[in-house]
Amino acid sequence: MSIDERPANAIGRTGVRAARSRERKNQLADIAAGLFLERGYAHVSVADVARAAGVTGPALYRHFPDKQSLLLAAVLRGVEELEECTVSSVHDRSDRADLFRVLSSVAVSRPATAVLWRANSVFLSDEQNHEIAARTKAMLSHWSQGLLGPERAAAPGSRTLSWAIMSVVGSVSVHHTRLSSVRARAQIAEVIERLIRLSPDDAPAQRRRQRAEVTSPTRREQILDAAAQLFMTRGFAHVGIDEIGAAVGISGPSVYNHFDSKRAIVAGIARRSGNRLEADADAIFAAAARPPELLAGLVDSYVQIITETPDLSVGFDNTYVLADADGETTRELLAVQRNYVRRWISLLQECRRRDGQAQLDVGEAALQVHAALSIANDAVRMGRNANRADFPAELAYLMKGALGLIGDGRGDS
């Protein structure tokens, strides 16, 4: 008997089973997504996902053959969610305000949908990344049409704006600011509204700080440089100590004369980037007085550092590695990071007070600051237009716009 000749009740039962299987796969993919974001893909096993889902390993393998297929399913779930809400908003109602509401709502309720791929693309195959990139670009084209209108959507900078908005939508997942859903959605919507008023093609030249050139780096510095580049390109888990040694002309075991472990190398990279940010911040505060100028200076410094060296990106991408470091190291690095971001938050609050705008409390300001930082972090991580000479200037322009510094001579340069 062929499939079409089966009794109707048999076909119905098959359909129910298929629907249940799809639902279970989606549940497993969602659980995996949460674990991958929380701990990092390399630190999550299939057994961890099964345990969190309350099933056995063999039961999970009935749905997914391996961990990579779990990651792909989790990423595609996020893409599909964004596609669904985008299509319904753009095509059914053609209302820009509605798309604003949808994007800000997704940012708060399902932030993983926009950030999981960017954080884990290195673990997927070229073919898988190509599929995700193609679908994401098509979705961003809809965003451009819905948010910018047909004429502006055709401009060269429209895709850049859409990618920046995507970063803002995913930014809530990279920090732990406590804010009610209503207030968080309002802040995300405010940042998106600022961004769509920008024209990236008109970004002015970026202010860059002169740095002393290191002519004779120590072996320790050479190891940090080489490891940072390898970690950035291939991911921490895929780089061995022998490869790091070979990159600087020594054996793998010789690396241990300078660092206790691969994790200690990541800590050294993160510490070095934190020191650079703090040194720049101190110099900026010594040279400027007005809050808008100070905040704009921090933006320029951040963009310069993240585009000149992989250190900053490697530190952010490997927070789960640093969390496993010894307690003192972890506390030290977290303190440096929090103190630095706190400067941005305080300055943004002061900018709003001076402009006579609605005041921001610490949580609201933190949400906007992290949204702006995510624009640069994501663009560098994904390598979008990174080889263009105007890439740093464009990033600085978008970040300043997200923070409300573009216009009226307030920090836009």
Buried (B, 14 or more C-beta within 10 A) or exposed (E): EEEEEEEEEEEEEEEEEEEEEEEBBBEBBBBBBBBBBEBBBBBBEBEBBBBBBEBEEEEBBEBBEEBBBBBBBBBBBBBBBBBEBBEEBBEEEEEBEBBBBBBBBBBBEBBBBBBBBBBBBBBBEEEBBEBBEEBBEEBBBBBBBBBBEEEBBEBEBBBBBBBBBBBBBBBBBBBEBEBEEEBBBBBBBBBBBBBBEBBBEEBEEBBBEEEEEEEEEEBBBBBBBBBBBBBBEEBBBEBEBEBBBBBBEBEEEBBBEBBEEBBBBBBBBBBBBBEBBBEBBEEBBEEBEBBBBBBBBBBBBBBBBBBEBBBBBBBBBBBBBBBEBEEEBBEBBEEBBEEBBBBBBBBBBBBBEEEEEEEBEBBBBBBBBBBBBBBBBBBBBBEBBEEEEBBBBBBBBBBBBBBBBBEEEBBBB
